Every structure is written in C-alpha cells, then in structure tokens.
C-alpha cells in the first residue's frame, strides 16, 4: 500500500515537473501570479548555476579533488586505473567561464524562442511556463558540452563578451535600483500621509542619512587608501568626478521645478544611487593593475604595505574572494529577485524593462479538477512582461556573475593565469557615469517635456 502511495506521489511530482510553473510552486505561493512564479523558477536556475560556480572556484578545491584516487590527472591514482579528469578545467576560473557560458547559451536560446510572445494563448507560452524537467536537462546538457570546449583562445574571447554583457547588466541593475527607490519612497510617503504617522517620514529620513553617511565615508576611505600624493591620478579623477556628479543629482532631485513635475522624486533615491555609484567606483579601482594604487583588503586590515609585482615575469597570486566581489554578489541577488517579483507603476522603468504596469500579487489560486491548487493565469489577454527581454536580462546576469566571481581578471594565454586589466576599470567607470546620466534624465525629463506622461 505504501509503495502504491509513493508511486502516486512520484507521478504527481513528475506531472508538475513536466507541466506548468503554477503546478510546480503552487504549494509555496498559491496566491501568486503565473508570471511571477515562472520568473522565480528561471531565476532559481540562474542561482543554481551561480552556486555551482562558487563551489568550483573555492580556494583549495583543486587540491581536494586531486586527493580523490583515480579522479584527477596527475593526482592520486588507483593501480590499473588511469585518471581521466583534467581538474585544471573543472575548477578555478576555467570552470566558471564554462559554467557561465552554458547559462548564457541557455538563456539566449529562450530569448530567441520567446521573441514577440503576446499572451499565454501563444503556443510558445506553454514552453515558457512549463516543461521544467526538460529545461533542466537542456541546461545540464549544455553545461557538460561546455566543459569539452578546447582551451585555445576561448577564455580570452569570452572575457570580452563578459565585459560587454556586464557593462549592460550594471546599467540594468541601476535601473532596478532607481525603480526600487521610487517605489519605496512612494509607498512610505503615502503611508505617512494616510495614517498621520510620522514614523514613516522618520524612517525615510533615517535611511537617506544612512546612505549619504556611507557614501561620504566611502569617499574619504578612497582618498586615503586608493590614492597616493605622487601617483594614482586616475583614481583621484574617478573619485572627484563621481562625488561631484552625486552632489549634482542630489541638488537636482529637490529643486522646486523638479518636485512640481515629479512629486515623488527626493533625496532617498539620490542617496541610494550615490551609494551604488561609490560601490561601482570602488569596484573599478580594485581592478587597477597598479598595486600601489590598489591595495588588497587583507593588506589594509593587517596594515601590510603592498609591494609592486616582481619583474621576473611571474604573475602575482590571484585573490578570488574579496569584499567588492561579495558585495557585488549580494547586489546581484537582490536585483535578480526584485526583477522576478517587481510590479512597478513607474511608466519610464516599465518601458525600459519591457513590463506592464502591475497591481501587486494575484488573487486566490484556482483549484483544478485534479485537486491541485494552481496560481492565477494573469496573462490570458497579454503578457505582463516581455519573455524575451527577461531572458536577455538573465543572459547578461550570467556574464556579470562570470566577471564578478573572477574579479574581472583577464586571462593571459601565455601564462595560463589571470591578471587585472585597465579595460575592466574603464568599463565600470563608464557604466557609473552613464547610469548617473540616466537617473538625471528621469528627473529632468518630466520638466523638459511637460506634455508627456511620465507618471
């Protein structure tokens, strides 16, 4: 009897894995929308690949694998059994490049398939919202194939794909942060006005002060540790320019004309964008190959003087895990989750992100004839987000993860090692400037074009 019940349970799970997203996650979110659950499952695929990449690049992973008898070439062996696995490829930066290459190809495949899907009545919508087991098999198959790609120039070429994709993704992150700050400010101000509770205003003021305090502290630390009196001119220019730009957007956000055209603009958004700009500035400076201008966090904490690389041609030891990489992963996780569940009323952001204006979560789930509670199909008339753009966003996120986990180091085909590079510095700085310009445009556009609807 127990075996029969187990088989029935497995059959039910199998039907969910091969069926729709509402069936797959209805037990956790029975009142959610179909579109939200689908985005969460795809984001879970991305996070799963990220976790695998993190494990592969953990310090000492290759040493531990070589201890497994009969596994790694050149490692412990079993008499009469030849070690077959090249552990140089399945761990370290090479494994991260291949894993992220597989995820990029996976999401790019769905990006091309889902172009111009208008509603859930489109046959391709069934592919978007279901067949999860087969999607997982496709991802695993692409991943296995990626590890058979010959070294050659693959890593050097894929590095530049990662740089371009990460540049665009940083801009998308900034758009999501702007949208989050606008929604945050709007909700808290409305709560304060409707309830006459001044605690909401106090909360807004506290977070605004905290963001600016952290940003100013970061600027001071940058000048102290990432500049030298007779060197590091680029860093001085980067810090000074971004400080000036942050002051400009803060002033513009509270100008009376801007407030009149866009009542929900304020210092909370400007403070959050200023703090994120300082993070991008810090991230850029940590990629400067000049170690005199780029001390490691370990040397700052232990008060050890950073020396120049030796001139014997041997590459310096690569530091995979540092503070800016960890902060980058945290921001990435937040933006990925927010992109999956966001339901914005900001028309400008909705147009940029190819989403429809949402009204929050759906109603009660629908109970089907089989007794399973399913989420609400909110895309019967039209899709609530662009399927293709969402996959393009995850495609760029895969490239950003690759660059973040490898600290934006550039592969050196001659030494088979990784080195810091100035192109990564300029890519990050230019993305911060473009992002600040984009935020400034969201402030002044309603004032310059009063006849257009920017609400």
C-alpha positions in Angstrom: 0.0 0.0 0.0 2.8 2.4 0.9 4.6 1.6 -2.3 1.5 2.5 -4.3 1.1 5.8 -2.5 4.8 6.6 -3.1 4.3 5.8 -6.8 1.2 8.1 -7.0 3.2 10.8 -5.3 6.1 10.5 -7.7 3.7 10.5 -10.6 2.2 13.8 -9.3 5.6 15.3 -8.9 6.6 14.2 -12.4 3.4 15.8 -13.9 4.3 19.0 -12.1 7.9 19.0 -13.4 6.7 18.4 -16.9 3.8 20.8 -16.6 3.4 24.4 -15.7 5.0 26.7 -13.2 1.8 27.2 -11.2 1.7 23.5 -10.6 5.3 23.3 -9.6 5.3 26.0 -6.9 1.6 26.3 -6.1 2.2 24.8 -2.6 4.5 27.6 -1.7 2.7 30.5 -3.4 -0.9 29.5 -4.0 -2.0 33.2 -4.4 0.8 34.3 -6.8 0.6 35.1 -10.5 1.7 32.7 -13.2 4.2 35.3 -14.5 5.8 35.8 -11.1 6.3 32.1 -10.4 7.8 31.5 -13.9 10.3 34.3 -13.4 11.2 32.9 -9.9 11.9 29.4 -11.3 14.1 30.7 -14.1 15.9 32.9 -11.5 16.4 29.7 -9.4 18.2 28.1 -12.4 20.5 31.1 -12.6 21.2 31.0 -8.8 21.8 27.2 -9.0 24.4 27.8 -11.7 25.9 30.6 -9.6 26.2 28.3 -6.6 28.0 25.6 -8.7 30.4 28.3 -10.0 31.1 29.5 -6.4 31.9 25.9 -5.3 34.1 25.4 -8.3 36.2 28.5 -7.5 36.5 27.9 -3.8 40.2 28.1 -2.6 41.8 24.6 -2.3 39.1 22.8 -4.3 41.6 21.5 -6.9 43.8 20.2 -4.1 40.9 18.3 -2.5 39.9 16.8 -5.9 43.4 15.6 -6.5 43.2 13.6 -3.3 40.4 11.5 -4.7 42.0 8.3 -6.0 41.6 7.7 -9.7 39.9 11.1 -10.5 42.3 13.9 -11.5 45.1 13.6 -14.0 48.3 13.9 -12.0 46.6 13.2 -8.7 46.2 10.1 -6.5 45.9 7.0 -8.7 44.5 3.6 -8.4 46.7 0.7 -9.6 45.4 -0.5 -13.0 43.2 2.6 -13.5 44.1 5.7 -15.5 43.0 9.1 -14.2 40.8 10.7 -16.8 39.6 14.1 -15.4 41.5 17.3 -16.1 41.0 19.1 -12.8 42.5 22.3 -14.2 39.4 22.7 -16.2 36.7 21.7 -13.7 37.9 24.1 -11.0 39.2 27.7 -11.0 38.4 30.4 -13.4 38.2 28.0 -16.4 35.2 26.2 -14.8 33.5 29.5 -14.0 33.9 30.6 -17.6 32.4 27.3 -18.9 29.6 27.2 -16.4 28.6 30.8 -17.2 29.0 30.2 -20.9 26.4 27.3 -20.5 24.0 29.5 -18.6 24.4 32.3 -21.2 23.6 30.0 -24.1 20.6 28.5 -22.2 19.0 31.9 -21.6 20.0 33.2 -25.0 18.2 30.2 -26.5 15.0 31.1 -24.7 15.5 34.7 -25.6 15.3 33.9 -29.3 12.4 31.4 -28.9 10.2 33.9 -26.9 10.5 36.9 -29.2 7.2 38.6 -29.8 5.1 36.3 -27.5 2.0 38.4 -26.8 -0.2 36.3 -24.5 -0.4 32.9 -22.8 -2.5 31.7 -25.7 0.6 31.7 -27.8 1.9 28.0 -28.1 5.4 29.2 -27.0 4.0 30.5 -23.7 3.5 26.8 -22.7 7.2 26.3 -23.2 8.0 29.4 -21.1 5.7 28.4 -18.2 6.2 24.6 -18.2 8.4 21.6 -19.1 10.8 22.4 -16.3 12.3 19.0 -16.1 13.3 19.1 -19.8 14.6 22.7 -19.4 16.8 21.4 -16.6 18.1 18.6 -18.8 18.9 21.1 -21.5 20.9 23.3 -19.1 22.8 20.2 -17.8 23.5 19.1 -21.4 24.8 22.5 -22.4 27.0 22.6 -19.3 28.5 19.2 -19.9 29.3 20.2 -23.5 30.9 23.5 -22.4 33.5 21.6 -20.4 34.7 19.9 -23.6 35.5 23.2 -25.3 39.2 23.3 -26.0 41.2 26.0 -24.2 42.8 27.8 -27.1 41.5 31.4 -27.3 38.1 30.6 -25.7 38.8 32.3 -22.4 40.3 35.4 -23.9 37.5 35.8 -26.4 34.8 35.0 -23.8 36.3 37.6 -21.4 35.4 40.4 -23.8 31.8 39.0 -24.1 31.7 39.1 -20.4 32.9 42.7 -20.2 30.3 44.0 -22.7 27.5 42.0 -21.1 28.4 43.1 -17.6 28.5 46.7 -18.7 24.9 46.5 -19.9 23.9 44.5 -16.8 25.3 47.2 -14.4 23.0 49.7 -16.2 20.0 47.3 -15.7 20.9 47.0 -12.0 20.9 50.7 -11.7 17.5 51.0 -13.4 16.1 48.4 -11.0 17.6 50.3 -8.0 16.1 53.5 -9.3 12.7 51.8 -9.6 13.1 50.2 -6.1 13.9 53.6 -4.6 11.0 55.3 -6.3 8.6 52.6 -5.2 10.0 52.6 -1.7 9.7 56.4 -1.4 6.2 56.5 -2.8 4.8 53.7 -0.6 6.3 55.2 2.6 5.1 58.7 1.8 1.6 57.5 1.1 1.5 55.5 4.3 2.6 58.6 6.2 0.0 60.8 4.6 -2.8 58.3 5.0 -2.1 57.3 8.6 -0.8 60.6 10.0 2.1 58.5 11.5 5.3 60.5 11.4 7.4 57.3 11.9 7.3 56.7 8.1 8.9 60.1 7.5 11.4 59.4 10.2 12.2 56.1 8.5 12.8 57.8 5.2 15.0 60.4 6.8 17.0 57.8 8.6 17.7 55.7 5.5 18.5 58.8 3.5 21.0 59.9 6.2 22.5 56.4 6.4 23.0 56.1 2.6 24.7 59.5 2.4 26.8 58.8 5.5 28.1 55.5 3.9 28.7 57.2 0.6 30.7 60.1 2.2 32.7 57.6 4.4 33.5 55.6 1.2 34.8 58.8 -0.5 37.1 59.5 2.5 38.4 56.0 2.6 39.0 56.0 -1.2 41.2 59.2 -0.9 43.1 57.7 2.0 43.8 54.2 0.7 43.4 54.3 -3.1 45.4 57.4 -3.9 49.0 58.5 -3.4 50.3 62.1 -3.3 52.5 61.5 -6.4 50.6 58.7 -8.2 47.1 57.3 -8.9 45.9 60.3 -10.9 43.1 58.2 -12.5 41.7 57.3 -9.1 41.7 60.9 -8.0 39.8 61.9 -11.1 37.3 59.0 -10.7 36.5 59.8 -7.1 36.3 63.5 -7.6 34.1 63.3 -10.7 31.6 60.8 -9.1 31.5 62.9 -5.9 30.6 66.0 -8.0 28.0 64.0 -10.0 26.4 62.7 -6.9 26.1 66.2 -5.4 24.5 67.4 -8.7 21.8 64.7 -8.8 21.1 65.3 -5.1 20.6 69.0 -5.7 18.5 68.5 -8.8 16.2 65.9 -7.1 15.0 68.6 -4.6 14.7 71.6 -6.9 11.2 73.1 -6.8 10.6 72.8 -10.5 11.6 69.1 -10.4 9.4 68.4 -7.4 6.5 70.1 -9.1 6.9 68.0 -12.3 7.7 64.8 -10.4 6.4 64.9 -6.8 7.8 61.5 -5.8 11.4 62.4 -6.5 13.6 63.1 -3.5 16.8 62.5 -1.6 16.1 58.9 -0.8 16.5 57.9 -4.4 19.5 60.2 -4.9 21.2 58.8 -1.7 20.7 55.2 -2.8 22.1 55.9 -6.3 25.0 57.8 -4.8 25.9 54.9 -2.6 25.7 52.5 -5.5 27.9 54.8 -7.6 30.5 54.7 -4.8 30.4 50.9 -4.9 31.0 50.8 -8.6 33.8 53.3 -8.2 35.4 51.1 -5.6 34.9 48.0 -7.7 36.6 49.8 -10.6 39.6 50.8 -8.6 40.2 47.3 -7.3 40.8 46.2 -10.9 43.7 48.6 -11.4 46.8 46.5 -12.1 49.0 49.1 -10.3 49.2 47.5 -6.9 50.4 50.8 -5.4 47.0 52.3 -6.1 45.1 49.1 -5.4 45.9 47.6 -2.0 44.1 44.4 -1.2 41.6 44.4 1.7 43.9 42.0 3.5 46.8 44.4 3.4 44.5 47.3 4.6 43.3 45.2 7.6 46.7 43.8 8.6 48.5 47.1 7.8 50.9 45.4 5.4 52.5 47.5 2.7 51.6 46.4 -0.8 54.7 45.9 -3.0 55.0 46.1 -6.7 54.9 42.8 -8.7 58.3 41.3 -9.3 59.9 41.9 -12.7 60.7 38.3 -13.3 57.6 37.8 -15.4 55.8 35.6 -12.9 52.2 36.6 -12.4 51.1 37.6 -9.0 48.8 35.4 -6.9 45.2 35.9 -7.8 42.9 36.8 -5.0 39.5 35.4 -5.9 37.5 36.4 -2.9 37.4 40.0 -1.8 34.9 42.4 -0.3 33.8 44.1 -3.6 33.1 40.7 -5.1 31.0 39.7 -2.2 29.1 43.0 -2.2 28.6 42.6 -6.0 27.0 39.1 -5.4 24.7 40.5 -2.8 23.5 43.3 -5.0 23.1 40.8 -7.9 20.9 38.5 -5.8 18.8 41.4 -4.7 18.3 42.7 -8.2 17.6 39.3 -9.6 14.9 38.6 -7.0 13.4 42.1 -7.4 13.3 41.7 -11.2 11.3 38.4 -10.7 8.7 39.8 -8.4 8.6 43.5 -9.2 5.2 45.1 -10.1 6.0 48.7 -10.8 3.8 51.6 -11.5 6.7 53.7 -12.9 6.0 54.2 -16.6 9.6 55.1 -17.5 11.0 52.0 -15.9 8.3 49.7 -17.3 9.1 51.0 -20.8 12.8 50.4 -20.2 12.3 46.9 -18.7 9.6 45.9 -21.2 7.0 45.2 -18.5 3.4 46.2 -18.0 2.1 48.2 -15.1 1.2 45.8 -12.3 -1.1 45.8 -9.4 0.7 43.6 -6.9 0.1 39.9 -6.3 -2.7 38.0 -7.8 -5.9 36.7 -6.2 -6.6 33.3 -4.7 -5.2 30.3 -6.5 -7.5 28.2 -8.7 -8.2 24.6 -7.6 -8.2 22.4 -10.7 -10.1 19.2 -11.3 -7.2 17.1 -10.0 -7.4 18.9 -6.6 -4.1 20.8 -7.1 -4.1 24.5 -6.3 -2.6 26.5 -9.2 -1.6 30.1 -9.4 -3.6 32.7 -11.3 -3.0 32.9 -15.1 -2.6 36.7 -15.3 -1.5 36.7 -19.0 -4.6 35.5 -20.8 -5.1 38.8 -22.6 -1.5 39.9 -22.8 1.8 39.1 -21.1 2.8 41.1 -18.0 6.4 41.2 -19.0 8.5 40.6 -22.1 9.6 37.0 -22.1 12.5 37.6 -24.5 13.8 40.7 -22.6 13.6 38.8 -19.3 15.8 36.0 -20.7 18.1 38.6 -22.2 18.4 40.1 -18.7 19.3 36.7 -17.3 21.7 36.1 -20.1 23.5 39.4 -19.2 23.3 38.4 -15.5 25.2 35.1 -16.3 28.0 37.2 -17.9 28.1 39.5 -14.9 28.4 36.6 -12.5 31.3 35.3 -14.5 33.1 38.6 -14.3 32.3 39.1 -10.6 33.5 35.6 -9.5 36.7 36.0 -11.4 37.2 39.6 -10.1 37.2 40.9 -13.7 40.7 39.5 -14.2 41.8 39.0 -17.8 43.0 35.5 -18.8 46.6 35.5 -20.0 47.0 32.9 -22.7 50.8 32.9 -22.4 51.0 32.2 -18.7 47.6 30.5 -18.3 46.9 32.8 -15.4 44.6 35.8 -14.6 45.7 39.4 -14.4 44.0 42.7 -13.6 43.3 45.0 -16.5 42.5 48.6 -17.2 39.7 47.9 -19.6 37.7 46.5 -16.7 38.3 49.7 -14.8 37.1 51.9 -17.7 34.0 49.7 -18.3 32.9 50.0 -14.7 33.5 53.8 -14.5 31.8 54.5 -17.8 28.8 52.4 -16.7 28.6 54.5 -13.5 28.7 57.8 -15.5 26.1 56.5 -17.9 23.9 55.3 -15.0 24.1 58.7 -13.3 23.2 60.4 -16.6 20.2 58.0 -16.9 19.0 58.8 -13.4 19.4 62.6 -14.1 17.3 62.2 -17.2 14.5 60.5 -15.2 14.5 63.6 -13.0 14.5 66.3 -15.7 12.5 64.6 -18.4 9.1 65.4 -16.9 10.2 69.1 -16.6 11.6 69.4 -20.1 8.6 67.6 -21.7 5.6 68.6 -19.6 3.1 67.4 -22.2 4.3 63.8 -22.0 3.1 61.3 -19.4 6.0 60.2 -17.2 3.9 59.1 -14.2 
